[in-house]
Amino acid sequence: MSGRAGFFEVEILDWKTKKQLCFLDKVEPNATIREIRLMFHKLYPRWYPARQSIKLDPKGKSLRDEEILQHLPVGTTATLYFKDLGPQIGWTTVFLIEYTGPLFIYFLFYFRMPFVYGLDERFTSSPHPVVNLACICHSFHYIKRLIETVFVHRFSHGTMPLRNIVKNCLYYWGFAAWLAYYINHPLYTPPSYGKKQINFAVIMFLLCEAGNFSIHVALSDLRRNGSKTRKIPYPTKNPFTWLFFFVSCPNYTYEVGTWISFTIMTQCVPVGLFTLLCFIQMTIWAKDKHCTYLREFKDYPSLRMPIIPFLL
């Protein structure tokens, strides 16, 4: 049989035990990994495609759905390895759960529910206008995220392991409660420089939110037709996207800027610590995405840094 002209045979082994799970014969050379996942799913219904990780090497990276069998470095009898990723949950559902929590948790502290600060302070309000402003900004941020989740974001990976949702919710919900507790506390003191500090922070906040939204729309437009192929994002006519000239992940840059402005607005130590953690995590994500761009595109713009122009 000719190496690339006839059918392929595909052997799928367990990635850990190397036990053969199935043997697929007469597989078309132009079959995609997605199609192979579906064939495997017919034999093992409990392992639906999103739960499968198919690899060329037991310790290697998962093959992408769109990769074609005959283009892989395999012979006419291909050996692939299967790993069970566990129960999965869709990214849209994940984000809706993660972002709805902080929105409502913050209100528990803002309205000073009886179990928060004690009966003497129940349902009272802060005399400081910045507390009301902080609630508006915090709510706006998460409502914007929810709207983007439903109408803007297009996910290259459709699901996430269900077990991660608990960890993610603890992070978002826990920090929302921590920030809200101190900002809405009866003993909270407003920023040192008064209205000037607050007004500066509000302007910075709105600009960063607009920038973050603009970047998400620009990234979504790259996959307008449902394509999962990675493309190089470039600046558009929208000035907020011009940050693409200097960084690979301006959405993270604007996100960090949003929380810096919220820190300045509230002058609250827990908000500053949360902002620092956000910056560290987003820097890790940005570096990883930046390296992926460099690896996949030889003509990737050399001036770009991962998250901070000219520095990082």
N, C-alpha and C positions, 0 to 999 in steps of 0.2 A: 504494500500500500504506500502511496506517495506520502511524504512527511506532512505536507500542509494541504493537500488536495482533498483527502478523504475525511472520514469521520475520526473524531478523537475518542479516547477512552479516559474517563476521569475516575480516579480512586480518591475517596475522601476518608482520611484517618482522623482519629481523635488526637488533638494536639498534645495531650499529656501522656496517654497510654500507648499511642501509636497503633491502637486497635482499628481495624478497618470497619467503617460504619456503613459504607455503601460503595458500589461500583457501577458507574454510569457508562453504558456503551452507546455507540452511535450518536455522539454529541457533535453537533455542527461546529466547524472550526470558528465560525463567526459568533458563536454563543457568548453572551456576556456573563459576568459573574452574577448579576442579578438573576439571569435565567437559570444558572446552576443552583443558586439558592432556592429558587422555586421548585426545581427538580428534587432537591434534598428535602424540602418541606413536605412534598407529597409522600416521601418515605417516612419522615419523622414529623408528623403534624404538630407536635408540641413545640418544635423549634421553628417558629415562624421566621421569615427572612430577616426582620429587624433584630432578632435575637442571635443571629448567626454572625460569627467572625470567620471568614474564609481566608486562609493564608497560604503562601508558597512555602514558608518556613515556620516551624512551630513557634519560634520566638520573634518572628518578623511582624511587619505591619499588616493590617487587614487590607485585602484587595478591595478596590472601589467597585461599585455596582456596574459602572460603565466600561470597565476594562474587558477586553476581548480575549478569549481563550488562545487563539492562534498567535496573538501578539505577546503572550507571556513566554518567558524562557523555560518552556517545557517541551517534551517530546510528544509523540502522538498518544502516549499513555501518560497522562498528567497526574501527579500526586499532589493533592491539596490537603490542608489541615483545617479541621473545624474546632472552634472554641465557642462554648455556650456563654453568651453575654448576660444571661439571666433575664428576668422579666423586664420589659421596656415600657417607657412612657413617652408620649409625643412631646416635642419641645414646646409647642404652643401651650399645651396643658401645663407643662413645667413652669413656664414663665407666668402664666395666669395665676398659678398658685403662689409662686414666689413673690409676685408684685402686689397681689391683692392683700396679702397678710400685712405688710408694713403700712398700707393705706389705712386700714381699719384699726390696727394696733395703736398707731399714733393718736387717733381720735380718742381712745380710752384715756390717755394721759392729758390730752388737750382739754377735754370736757371734765377732767378730774373726777372720774368715777369713784364712788365711795371706798372701794377696796384698794385704791392707788395711794392717795396721800392721807387717808383717814377721814373720818366723818365730818370733822370741823371744816375741811376744805372741799367737801364734795360739791360738785357742780358750780364751783366758783370760777371766776375768770381772772387772768393775769392783768395787772394794771399797765403792763408794758406792751405797746403796739408791736414791737418786734416779735413777740411771741405769736401773735396772730399772723404776722407776715411769714414767719417760719413755717407755720402750719399750712398756709396757702402754698408756699414754695415746695414743701415736702409732698403735699398732696398732688400738686401739679406735676412733679417729677414722676411719681408712680402712675398717675393717670396717663401721662404721655407714654410711659413704658407699656402700659396695657394696650393703648391704641396702636402703638407700633407692632406689638405682638400679633394683633389681629389683622391689621391692614397693611403693614409694611414689610416685616421680616420674611425672608425666604431662607429656609434652613437647608444646608448642604447635607446634614445628617438629621434624619427624621425623628430619631428617638434618643433617649438617654436611659441608662440603667435605673430601674425604679428605686433601688436602694439609695441612690444619691439624692433623691428628693428630700429626705429627712435632713441630711447634712446641709443642703442648700437653704432649706426653710429655716433651720436653726440660725444660719448666718444672717439672712435678710430680716427675719422676724425678730431675732434676738437683738440685733443692733438697732432696729427701729424702736424697740421698747427701751433700750438703754439710752438712746439719744432723746427720745420723747420724755423720759422720766426727768432728765435734768433740765431740758429746755422749758418744760411746763411746770417745773417745781415752784411752789409758793416762794421759795427763797432765791429764785433765779435773779441774777443781776444783768442788766442790759449791757451792750458793748461800750467800751471805754470812750470812744470818740463819737458816740451818739449818732445823729442822723447822717452825718457825712460818711461814716463807716458803713452804716446800713444801706444807704443809697448806692454807694459804690458796689457793695456786695450784690444788691438786687440787679443792677445793670450787668455785672459780670455773670450772674446766675442766668439771666435771660439770654445773653449772648451765647453762653456755653450750651444751653438747652437747644437753642436754635441751630447751633453748629452740629450738635450731636444728632438731631433729627435730620438735618440736611445730609449728613454722611450716611445715615441708615437708608435714606431714600436713594442716594447714589449707589450704594452697594446693592440694594434691592433691584435697581434698574439693570444691573449686570446680569441678573437671572430672571428677566422679565418673562421669557418664554419657558420657564420651568427648567432651564439648563442647570446642571450641577457642575459644569466645567468651570474650573477656576480661571478668572481673568484678572489682568492688572487693572486696578481702579485708577482713574485719572480725574483731575479737577474738571469741573463743568463750569457753566456760566455763573452758577451760584457762588458768590465770594466765600461762603463758609466752607466750600469744598477745596479751596485753594491750599488748605493745609496739606492736601495730598502731595503738593510739591516737595514737602519737607519730611513727612512721616508716613509710615505704612498704615498706621491705625489711628487716624485722627478722631474716630469715634471714642476711643479710650482717652485721648488727650482732652477732648471736650468733657467727657464724663468726670475725669479727675478735676478739671476746672470747675465743674458744677459743684462738687463737694468742697473744694477749696473756698468757693464763694459762700457756701452755706456755713462753713466754719467761721469765716470772717463776719458774716451776718449775725450769727448767734454767739460768737466768742465763747464757745463751749468746748471744754477739753475732750469729752467723749466723741464729739463730732470730728475733732482734729485727729483723734486716734483712728476712727473709722475711715477717714480720708486717707490716712497713711497706709492702712491695710488695703484699701481700694487701689491705691497707687502701686503698691508692691504686686498685688495680684494681676492688675492690668498690664504692668510692665512685663510680667512673665508671659502672659497671653500674647502681648504685642511682639515680644522677641521671638516667640515660637512662630507666629504668623509671618513675621519678617523673614525668618530663615527659610520658611516654606516658599515664599515668593522668590527669594534668591536662588533656591534650589531648582525651582520649576521654570523660571524665566531668565534666560541669559541676557536679555535686554532690559532687565529691571532697572529703574532709575537709580543711579548710584548715589545721588544726593540724599535720598531718604534714610531716616533713622526710624527705629521702631515706634517711639511714642513722643519723645521730646526733640524738637528740631535742633540739629547740629550737636546734640549731646548724648542722647540715650535712645 
